[in-house]
């Protein structure tokens, strides 16, 4: 039988790169194409020996399976050529679904916390059984003879409706994609449709009113910290070293658990992992070891000390994520001032959540707001960084030319947050600190 050969159009995308690595690990021939600009997903692909081409219809050969990146239309020249040759062309979600069908699969969905929870679950299950996983930050591992397949299930443009996993974790529902969904009810309908495709059980965060409204055909187990939840974390102790808690399922104590992660959301994510393991009858002592040895994901609370300042880089770009990140910084550094440098990502999101951004960022001791990153998909809106500053007491604007404002602070924590190119501000600040 001829070996399957996959060709990824847009192979440097985070999900695409991760999936390419999974299929490569499983012994398939994988190559693909993308723009020439260097991306953080590139080196791991090259290290794995996966060839990356520039876009060119001549790359396409008969008999390939073409994985069409979500950003590319049917008029993309390589896709056109593939169809002329009669090659099979499938979407990213359709390709993931092929893996979902082969293992005990757990899809992690939610507006926030998907990547962190998927990474935590992958790490913990890998410590007890062979596990293949696909994380939205570009990490993908295809382990031979896997028992589990853990993957991120993205609601954007209803991509997760391609999936029929054994289990689903739902961390929260939020109106996070105003360019696709009409309103929060529209988003909830999508989650419900996804939930109806789940085969065994759904684990959902109990404090989310929209998740509480779901009507599904499989059991829904709610996890959280209140009496009304099925899986509960109690006696939570949060210290600068991390958090400890007891986990209960209804009246049964499952054990005591320790994580070296910060913020209440990390306890909740851990509880979701414990719930999956419990239902799959995995030894919870092994799960406790796996949770204790996990240290986090990149672009989520990534720390570096420069001089006497602690710098934290986080992809937080939504009010509830910002709140969680500042909460985590306070837990880990209770005696230091917490400064926030926030780059609004898109005009539409800033407009939609202006008040909420103001509330979340007010939790920092001092907030600096950069110019809006802006997306190539949108025109400049009727909203500005100044509108956000007006809602945050004592905040001020900052840009590449005024980063030296931060040099006035010492022995403090600076949290850089955003989904655009916030790293350039952090790099500039690091340079200033080094030369200071």
PyMOL commands that set and color helices and strands:
alter all, ss='L'
color gray80, all
select helices_A, chain A and resi 14-25+42-47+57-59+77-85+92-100+114-126+156-162+184-195+209-212+264-279+284-292+319-332+347-352+354-361+385-389+400-408+423-435
alter helices_A, ss='H'
color red, helices_A
select strands_A, chain A and resi 5-9+29-33+51-53+65-68+88-91+104-109+131-134+140-141+148-152+167-170+201-205+219-224+231-239+242-249+252-259+302-306+309-314+338-342+366-369+396-397+413-417
alter strands_A, ss='S'
color yellow, strands_A
deselect
rebuild
show_as cartoon
